[in-house]
Amino acid sequence: MTLVVALMAALLGAAKDDGFGPYKPTPLKLSIPKGWPKPNSDIFAKNKLTEEGFELGRKLFYDGNLSKDGATSCGSCHQQFAAFSTYDHDLSHGINNTFTDRNAPSLVNLAWMTSYHWDGGINHIEVQPLSPITAHNEMGETLENIIAKLNADSSYSRYFKAAFGDKAITSQRILKALAQFTGSLISSNSRYDQWKNGTLKFTPVEESGYALYKANCSSCHREPLFTDNSFHNNGLPLNRFGDAGRQRITGLSSDSLKFKVPSLRNVQYSVPYMHDGRFNDLDKVITHYTSGINYLQPTLDSILQKPIVFTERQKLELIYFLYTLTDTSFTKNKRFAPAQPITIKH
Amino acid sequence: MIKRILLQAFAIVAICALPGKLTAQNGKLILKFVHLANEKKIIRNDSVYSTPNGEPYTISKLRYYVSEIGSGKPSRNIFLVDAFGPDSIEMKLPAGHYQQLSFLLGVDSLLNCSGAQDGALDPLKDMFWTWNSGYVMFKLEGKSDSSHADLNRIEQHIGGYKGENKTMRRITLNLPEKLVIDQKKTHTVVIEVDLDKYWNKASISANPVIVIPGTLAKRAADNFPLMFRVKSIL
């Protein structure tokens, strides 16, 4: 009986062959850095991480055809050299010379996150791309058009077949493949990590900076991810867009002006800072916490009710520590770069 | 040809090998939804209806999710009903005699936060919020002179799956006669969906646009169970 079933299965498999060979994806294991908590179990529970899925995700991430103008890819605003944020831009550029409403967050260690976006409005990594893809001031495209464009691009059949077993291009497959790529963007090899692992020593200045970080910043920017995935009002005045942050999602006035705590990893490269990119260097960020907080806001975080006091030297020490979170093996990892050189369209 | 023979051979082997998988205890059922406003079958765009409040409106879109159909035994079947598209849905239910018919208007919480879905839940169906993850359970669009929104729009996108803001509602309908589900005959249950009951006491001029979860959406969802009644069993 077993033999008959096996034989039939083999024949059925052969009958399904479409010229790209059998479906044999290579399983990938998400490597969890030493001492880190377990990633969000939801991330790859129903999206088996494979080499082929990752590769399709990488191709999609860098494909301008996911946007209306054919040139604005995920990677346009999430640049690897800027730890997958938009370097030196408070707001990013969408199609047709538009601006986004918020600063493009760095895409790092997403598999440990419990929600996405500055307001936490996105509840699963797979559905996040729907937002930038369809927003009129980001990629401005529809899923229908993307599927049509990908179907017209003969290079994709092979990728979809390799990742999912047949050539069919569906929104679910596009989103799952993108999640395999973005969920694999792990940064865990900074000077800080090497210091934690005992493979190098901090300079005295970095050590002092670490002590200052522990005393003043670590309750929200918690090690080892340098975020606790929570939402806080850190005392910034309401911006020109009237962006109330988390309140837009929950509808609760108690969430007014609360934003997600961003990871400090690669903060040297994810400049500028805050949800609207209002600070263009780390000194301005620290100065905000020492003397810029609006204490009249009713939702101001309780931890920030008392001003943080730093000397000028201490500010520098803290910045030197923050630079130890820079991970160039992440920002230069060829696996996270486009598989082929990008053609610049003129 | 050879391929077809092999497939048929495989199917026979599969049936022989797995007799338990194909159950004899299921029967088919069709639900046909008939959408009414002011006791008339609704027509897209052209006809003007009136809310119980006396506000005029037209309808350009009416879609909603129907899931967990059955009497006491929820299934994972999920359907998107479209008043101006597929308004009949077909499913398998355990054979038996049914006194009531029950379904969920909307989509179970878990499916709102489990990543990219397919089928009726594919975000292509334009029923998934991109900026605040979750499904629009019920979508009614049109125009009204009472609407102060841009272009006199009405957009009632009723959704929300968390805690107090849940908008899915279980609908339990009494049947006019006993419904027998078996393999002999596929019955059609005709269900009338009354938009007058959706509006109930709501005012278009006050809230022509509801596109976020919250109190307004919840209040609208509270009217869902009033909207449905079984007209006949065919």
Boltz contact constraints between the chains, C-beta under 6 A:
constraints:
  - contact:
      token1: [A, 4]
      token2: [B, 13]
      max_distance: 6.0
  - contact:
      token1: [A, 8]
      token2: [B, 10]
      max_distance: 6.0
  - contact:
      token1: [A, 8]
      token2: [B, 13]
      max_distance: 6.0
  - contact:
      token1: [A, 11]
      token2: [B, 6]
      max_distance: 6.0
  - contact:
      token1: [A, 12]
      token2: [B, 10]
      max_distance: 6.0
  - contact:
      token1: [A, 15]
      token2: [B, 3]
      max_distance: 6.0
  - contact:
      token1: [A, 121]
      token2: [B, 131]
      max_distance: 6.0
  - contact:
      token1: [A, 121]
      token2: [B, 132]
      max_distance: 6.0
  - contact:
      token1: [A, 122]
      token2: [B, 133]
      max_distance: 6.0
  - contact:
      token1: [A, 123]
      token2: [B, 113]
      max_distance: 6.0
  - contact:
      token1: [A, 123]
      token2: [B, 133]
      max_distance: 6.0
  - contact:
      token1: [A, 124]
      token2: [B, 113]
      max_distance: 6.0
  - contact:
      token1: [A, 124]
      token2: [B, 115]
      max_distance: 6.0
  - contact:
      token1: [A, 126]
      token2: [B, 115]
      max_distance: 6.0
  - contact:
      token1: [A, 126]
      token2: [B, 116]
      max_distance: 6.0
  - contact:
      token1: [A, 127]
      token2: [B, 116]
      max_distance: 6.0
  - contact:
      token1: [A, 127]
      token2: [B, 133]
      max_distance: 6.0
  - contact:
      token1: [A, 130]
      token2: [B, 123]
      max_distance: 6.0
  - contact:
      token1: [A, 130]
      token2: [B, 130]
      max_distance: 6.0
  - contact:
      token1: [A, 131]
      token2: [B, 130]
      max_distance: 6.0
  - contact:
      token1: [A, 131]
      token2: [B, 131]
      max_distance: 6.0
  - contact:
      token1: [A, 134]
      token2: [B, 130]
      max_distance: 6.0
  - contact:
      token1: [A, 143]
      token2: [B, 124]
      max_distance: 6.0
  - contact:
      token1: [A, 171]
      token2: [B, 122]
      max_distance: 6.0
  - contact:
      token1: [A, 171]
      token2: [B, 123]
      max_distance: 6.0
  - contact:
      token1: [A, 171]
      token2: [B, 124]
      max_distance: 6.0
  - contact:
      token1: [A, 172]
      token2: [B, 116]
      max_distance: 6.0
  - contact:
      token1: [A, 172]
      token2: [B, 118]
      max_distance: 6.0
  - contact:
      token1: [A, 175]
      token2: [B, 116]
      max_distance: 6.0
  - contact:
      token1: [A, 176]
      token2: [B, 116]
      max_distance: 6.0
  - contact:
      token1: [A, 249]
      token2: [B, 132]
      max_distance: 6.0
  - contact:
      token1: [A, 251]
      token2: [B, 214]
      max_distance: 6.0
